[in-house]
Amino acid sequence: MTRSAVHLFRLLRWGRTLARHGALSGIERDPLTPAPVRRLTRIARLGARVPNQPAYADAFEALGPAAIKLGQALATRPDLVGEEAAADLFRLQDALPPAPYPLVRAAVERGLGKPIEALFSHFEEQAIGAASIAQVHRAITTDGRKVAVKILRPGIEEEMERAIETYEWAAAQAEAMGGELARLRPRLVIATFRQWTLRELDLRREAASASELAEGMEAEPGFVVPAVDWSRTSRRILTIDWVDGIKLADREGLLSAGHDLRALAANIVRAFLRQTIADGFFHADMHQGNLFALPDGRIAAIDFGIMGRIDRQARVWLAEILHGLITGNYKRVAEIHFEAGYVPPHHNLAEFTTALRAVGEPIRGLPVKDISIGQMLDGLFAITRAFDMQTQPHLLLLQKTMVMVEGVAQSLDPEINMWETSGPFVKEWLRSELGPEAFIADRLLADFRTLTRLPELVRRIEAAFPSEGAAPPPPPLRDVQVVRIGGGWWRNGLIAIGGAVAGALIMWLL
């Protein structure tokens, strides 16, 4: 286990870099910042030329690959880092110089267990894209198919593990301070980030995500997921079909090629609704650089490293919340928040209903085409602090994706009516999920599952009340302390400083 002193040294070094880019300046203005933490941020920027405008994305890029991925994750958390920081982090391009070709060739041959000539008739030495974790090369297989080959950077696993270990240490110290930091659940934030990273560091899992998404999107003919070449895929290598299309970011190129931008916008909205509402498994990085318009008008997606899941009950709640805000049924929206456990039960339902009214009334009476889903959700999350609402990472990831898809669609068709486009799909889904047929089916399924659990319940009762002569139960496992405090003033001082620095970083970076 890495010592606390090592974590502290890394945090201080990172904090210095963040301070030089002005990324910690907001902590001095936040009235919730503890005085010791505020003093530490002032020390961190001593002698540094701090810009007037914080450059959050530049700061994370300067910290390296692990920080870039963390910055992308934090871009989904305006409740943690603030709207200004989230907007700036959103522009992280994740672009780095590619690894040299000899290293790439060796990685491909080691990962696939064959000489590169036995796998590809042509393999371009120059990468077409290089990110913090992997880089992509164009190639042609020995059977003549155009493919994209994604290769993990050498040594990236060890680098990411070291950084995440320190993130976890810092999050634990910050959460132990209690108060606002505990409500924001930084340890859960980092745990979610670790899950994302583990998925991206095993390209077989990304390949599996692409395959699962492709199956779910068979019902949406306008959306394409490239096929995975499993014979040329391993933990460190991913090979998928090459996408010959125009990035949705290239509006002029789309127009020159004769694409119907309005149809493309509607297509991406329908595809997103199919993924989130019908399947509950969605591509969580649907920005314009990951979406391509094919010559036949279909949309193809790439990069399946970050995927989101949302269970059926949460999808129903979310649909009812959005519908209730639009129709002005604030009491029902408030009840859903309490039913879902998003708001602690000690709060007053009527007071929360009034807070929701403050979010919903500004959009009442507006044409539906002028109602932004993203702005509506931002208003919802703005009241979380006042009502002690703990963060729900899966819903925040969905919010980020909804805002992203809405932005892509509006860049293609500024006049798109999001509600009109999605209305028929959502209405049909809600009818099938909340109608009487669905209620009866759910009840029958729940009763059947209860019956199947009865034998296991009997066994658990027998285990809890064993007969005479039975073996005694095993002793309970002891808790393991993450940080051991004790052993002298220097150790206590080190942990105290580490906790304060962690709080400073977590408050504005996590």
Secondary structure, 3 states (H helix, E strand, C coil): CCCHHHHHHHHHHHHHHHHHCCCCCHHHHCCCCCHHHHHHHHHHCCCCCCCCCCCHHHHHHHHCHHHHHHHHHHCCCHHHHCHHHHHHHCCCCCCCCCCCHHHHHHHHHHHHCCCHHHHEEEECCCCCEECCCEEEEEEEECCCCEEEEEEECCCHHHHHHHHHHHHHHHHHHHHHCCHHHHHCCHHHHHHHHHHHHHHHHCHHHHHHHHHHHHHHHHHCCCEECCCECHHHCCCCEEEEECCCCEECCCHHHHHHCCCCHHHHHHHHHHHHHHHHHHHCEEECCCCHHHEEECCCCCEEECCCCCEEECCHHHHHHHHHHHHHHHHCCHHHHHHHHHHCCCCCCCCCHHHHHHHHHHHHHHHCCCCHHHCCHHHHHHHHHHCCCCCCCCCCHHHHHHHHHHHHHHHHHHHHCCCCCHHHHHHHHHHHHHHHHHCHHHHHHHHHHHHHHHHHHHHHHHHHHHHHCCCCCCCCCCCCCCCCCCCCCCCCHHHHHHHHHHHHHHHHHHHHHC
